């Protein structure tokens, strides 16, 4: 049996969640980045690669339809 050499690449992603009190999604994101920067338990490399993947009000947005939610995000 002929063996081959394989190159294996792995990626690991971890998540951290903050609960932020703010007046808008944009303000909440700015506060979250500031809190992340001040968190000494997170590594420098983790902070460099961090990006926001979601920003949702607690309790959801079930009272909004898709168009209303889109406008809410655009105007926040």
Backbone torsions as a table, in degrees:
resi	resn	phi	psi	omega
1	UNK	NA	130.2	178.6
2	UNK	-87.5	126.8	177.6
3	UNK	-93.1	147.8	177.5
4	UNK	-118.3	158.4	174.8
5	UNK	-96.3	132.0	-179.4
6	UNK	-115.8	138.3	173.9
7	UNK	-99.0	120.8	-176.7
8	UNK	-112.7	126.3	177.1
9	UNK	-114.2	130.8	179.1
10	UNK	-121.0	150.3	177.7
11	UNK	-131.0	142.3	178.0
12	UNK	-128.0	128.8	179.8
13	UNK	-123.4	133.4	174.1
14	UNK	-121.0	158.9	-177.7
15	UNK	-124.6	151.1	174.2
16	UNK	-136.7	137.2	-176.9
17	UNK	-118.1	135.5	174.8
18	UNK	-115.4	146.4	170.1
19	UNK	-107.2	116.9	-171.8
20	UNK	-119.0	132.4	172.5
21	UNK	-94.0	121.1	-176.2
22	UNK	-154.1	166.8	-179.5
23	UNK	-87.8	-16.2	-179.1
24	UNK	-153.8	162.1	176.2
25	UNK	-59.5	-39.9	-179.7
26	UNK	-63.2	-43.4	179.0
27	UNK	-65.4	-40.7	178.7
28	UNK	-60.1	-40.5	179.6
29	UNK	-66.7	-41.5	177.9
30	UNK	-62.7	-41.6	178.4
31	UNK	-65.5	-41.0	179.6
32	UNK	-62.4	-42.8	177.1
33	UNK	-62.1	-40.2	178.8
34	UNK	-64.5	-42.5	178.6
35	UNK	-65.6	-38.8	177.4
36	UNK	-61.5	-45.7	-179.6
37	UNK	-59.5	-33.5	-177.9
38	UNK	-87.4	-6.3	-178.2
39	UNK	-79.7	108.1	-176.8
40	UNK	-74.9	-13.0	179.3
41	UNK	-80.5	-16.5	179.1
42	UNK	-90.8	136.9	-179.0
43	UNK	-72.6	158.0	177.8
44	UNK	-58.6	-44.4	-179.2
45	UNK	-63.3	-38.3	178.7
46	UNK	-63.4	-43.5	-179.4
47	UNK	-63.5	-39.5	-179.8
48	UNK	-61.9	-40.0	-177.5
49	UNK	-87.6	-2.1	-174.5
50	UNK	-72.5	140.1	172.6
51	UNK	-147.4	150.5	-179.6
52	UNK	-76.9	127.6	179.4
53	UNK	-105.7	-17.8	174.2
54	UNK	-159.4	153.5	177.3
55	UNK	-146.8	98.6	-174.0
56	UNK	-126.7	138.4	175.4
57	UNK	-65.4	140.2	176.5
58	UNK	-61.9	142.0	-176.7
59	UNK	91.1	-5.7	176.5
60	UNK	76.9	-173.1	-179.2
61	UNK	-125.7	34.7	-172.6
62	UNK	-60.8	-19.4	178.9
63	UNK	-79.7	-5.2	-178.9
64	UNK	-110.6	142.6	170.7
65	UNK	-84.7	177.8	-175.5
66	UNK	-59.5	-42.4	-179.6
67	UNK	-65.7	-42.4	178.9
68	UNK	-63.8	-41.5	179.2
69	UNK	-65.2	-40.5	177.3
70	UNK	-59.8	-43.6	177.7
71	UNK	-65.6	-38.8	178.6
72	UNK	-59.6	-45.8	-179.1
73	UNK	-68.0	-43.5	-178.9
74	UNK	-63.2	-36.4	-174.1
75	UNK	-95.8	2.9	-179.1
76	UNK	-87.4	NA	NA
